[in-house]
């Protein structure tokens, strides 16, 4: 049985949720919970359990999508495999604006 190290809630999400602590340089496999899709990502920095990992390169100002919903905006460029957290996104919940 494969060990999935992150989960993606819906197709089109730009982040996945990490299911165990990750170390830089690891190549990990994740699973989409909506469809039978697997992803492979090389981790670029340490990412703690429960945090988000970027599934693709995200430009500054680009919307962050999780659960098929806009959850925030990138405050700087984020590379595929990097941690997505308060240091590089502005949450909609806390005042981040997303184009409607």
C-alpha positions as CSV (number, residue, x, y, z in Angstrom):
1,X,0.0,0.0,0.0
2,X,1.3,3.5,-0.9
3,X,2.0,6.0,1.8
4,X,0.3,9.3,0.8
5,X,2.1,12.2,2.5
6,X,-0.4,14.8,1.5
7,X,-4.1,15.0,0.5
8,X,-5.8,17.1,-2.1
9,X,-9.5,17.8,-1.5
10,X,-10.7,18.7,-4.9
11,X,-9.4,18.7,-8.5
12,X,-8.2,22.2,-9.2
13,X,-6.9,22.9,-5.7
14,X,-3.5,24.7,-5.7
15,X,-2.5,23.2,-2.3
16,X,-2.5,19.9,-0.5
17,X,-2.6,19.2,3.2
18,X,0.5,17.5,4.6
19,X,-0.2,14.3,6.6
20,X,3.2,14.0,8.2
21,X,6.3,16.2,8.8
22,X,8.2,16.6,5.5
23,X,11.9,17.3,5.0
24,X,13.5,19.3,2.2
25,X,14.6,17.1,-0.7
26,X,12.0,14.3,-0.2
27,X,10.0,13.3,-3.2
28,X,6.5,12.5,-1.9
29,X,3.2,11.1,-3.3
30,X,-0.2,12.6,-2.6
31,X,-3.8,11.6,-3.4
32,X,-6.8,13.5,-4.5
33,X,-9.8,12.7,-2.3
34,X,-12.4,13.6,-5.0
35,X,-10.9,11.6,-7.9
36,X,-8.5,8.7,-8.3
37,X,-5.5,11.1,-9.0
38,X,-2.0,10.9,-7.6
39,X,0.5,13.7,-7.4
40,X,4.3,13.5,-7.0
41,X,6.1,16.5,-5.6
42,X,9.7,17.2,-4.5
43,X,9.6,19.0,-1.2
44,X,11.7,22.2,-1.2
45,X,11.6,23.1,2.5
46,X,10.6,21.5,5.8
47,X,6.8,21.4,6.1
48,X,5.1,20.4,9.4
49,X,2.2,18.1,9.7
50,X,-1.1,19.8,8.9
51,X,0.4,22.6,6.8
52,X,-0.1,23.1,3.1
53,X,2.2,22.3,0.2
54,X,2.0,24.1,-3.1
55,X,1.0,21.7,-5.9
56,X,2.1,24.1,-8.6
57,X,4.1,27.4,-9.0
58,X,1.9,30.2,-7.7
59,X,2.5,33.8,-8.7
60,X,2.3,36.8,-6.4
61,X,-1.3,38.0,-6.3
62,X,-2.6,34.6,-7.5
63,X,-5.6,33.0,-5.7
64,X,-4.9,30.0,-3.4
65,X,-7.5,27.3,-3.9
66,X,-8.4,24.6,-1.3
67,X,-11.6,22.5,-1.1
68,X,-12.4,24.1,-4.5
69,X,-12.7,27.5,-2.8
70,X,-10.6,30.7,-2.8
71,X,-8.9,30.8,0.6
72,X,-6.4,33.5,0.1
73,X,-3.9,35.3,-2.2
74,X,-0.2,34.7,-2.5
75,X,1.8,37.7,-1.1
76,X,4.9,36.5,-2.9
77,X,5.8,33.8,-5.5
78,X,5.5,30.3,-4.2
79,X,7.2,27.4,-5.9
80,X,5.8,23.9,-6.3
81,X,6.8,21.9,-3.2
82,X,7.1,24.9,-0.9
83,X,5.1,25.4,2.3
84,X,2.0,27.6,1.9
85,X,1.3,29.4,5.2
86,X,0.9,32.9,6.8
87,X,4.4,33.9,5.6
88,X,3.4,33.8,1.9
89,X,-0.4,34.1,1.8
90,X,-3.0,36.6,2.9
91,X,-6.1,34.7,4.1
92,X,-9.5,35.9,2.8
93,X,-10.8,35.3,6.4
94,X,-8.3,37.9,7.6
95,X,-8.8,40.6,5.0
96,X,-7.1,39.2,1.9
97,X,-8.9,40.3,-1.3
98,X,-9.5,37.9,-4.1
99,X,-10.8,38.9,-7.5
100,X,-14.5,37.9,-7.8
